[in-house]
Amino acid sequence: MRISRPMPHISMPTNGSALSSLAKHLPNDLDSFADGVRKAGKQVGRTGKRLGEIASDIQQAGETTERVGKLLSK
């Protein structure tokens, strides 16, 4: 898998700022990945239904990561 854009250098989080920096970039990458899984699912038919569910789970994980990052940055 290739990341759509380079990730910023992230050091070990000490005050949550590094994690919030990651959260700004990660959901978009997960959305792109989820879209790719969804498209692959459409191409393979019945197995694609399961791939679509996986893509949905990935997207939800990205949204959760974004919320956690926002909470930690406060």
C-alpha positions in Angstrom: 0.0 0.0 0.0 1.3 3.4 -0.9 0.4 6.4 1.2 -1.2 9.2 -0.8 1.0 11.9 0.7 4.1 11.8 2.9 3.4 11.7 6.6 5.1 14.4 8.8 7.9 13.3 11.1 6.3 12.5 14.4 8.3 12.2 17.6 7.2 10.4 20.7 4.1 12.1 22.1 4.8 13.9 25.4 2.0 16.4 25.6 -0.4 15.1 22.9 0.7 17.6 20.3 2.5 14.9 18.2 -0.7 12.7 18.3 -2.9 15.6 17.3 -0.5 16.3 14.4 -0.9 12.7 13.3 -4.7 12.9 13.6 -4.8 15.8 11.2 -3.3 13.5 8.4 -4.4 10.0 9.3 -8.2 10.2 8.6 -7.7 11.4 5.1 -5.3 8.5 4.3 -7.7 6.1 5.9 -10.6 7.5 3.8 -8.5 7.0 0.7 -7.7 3.4 1.7 -11.4 2.7 2.5 -12.4 4.0 -0.9 -9.9 1.7 -2.5 -11.2 -1.3 -0.6 -14.8 -0.3 -1.4 -14.0 -0.1 -5.2 -12.2 -3.5 -5.0 -15.2 -4.9 -3.3 -17.5 -3.9 -6.1 -15.2 -5.6 -8.6 -15.3 -9.0 -6.9 -19.0 -9.3 -6.2 -20.2 -11.2 -3.1 -16.8 -11.1 -1.4 -17.0 -7.4 -2.1 -19.8 -7.1 0.5 -17.3 -8.1 3.2 -14.7 -5.8 1.8 -17.2 -3.0 1.9 -17.8 -3.7 5.6 -14.1 -3.6 6.2 -13.8 -0.3 4.3 -16.6 1.1 6.5 -14.7 -0.1 9.7 -11.5 1.6 8.4 -13.4 4.8 7.8 -15.0 4.7 11.3 -11.5 4.1 12.8 -10.3 7.2 11.1 -13.1 9.3 12.4 -12.5 7.9 15.9 -8.8 8.7 15.6 -9.6 12.3 14.5 -11.9 12.8 17.6 -9.2 11.4 19.9 -6.6 13.7 18.4 -8.9 16.7 18.9 -9.6 15.7 22.5 -5.9 15.3 23.3 -4.9 18.6 21.7 -7.2 20.5 24.1 
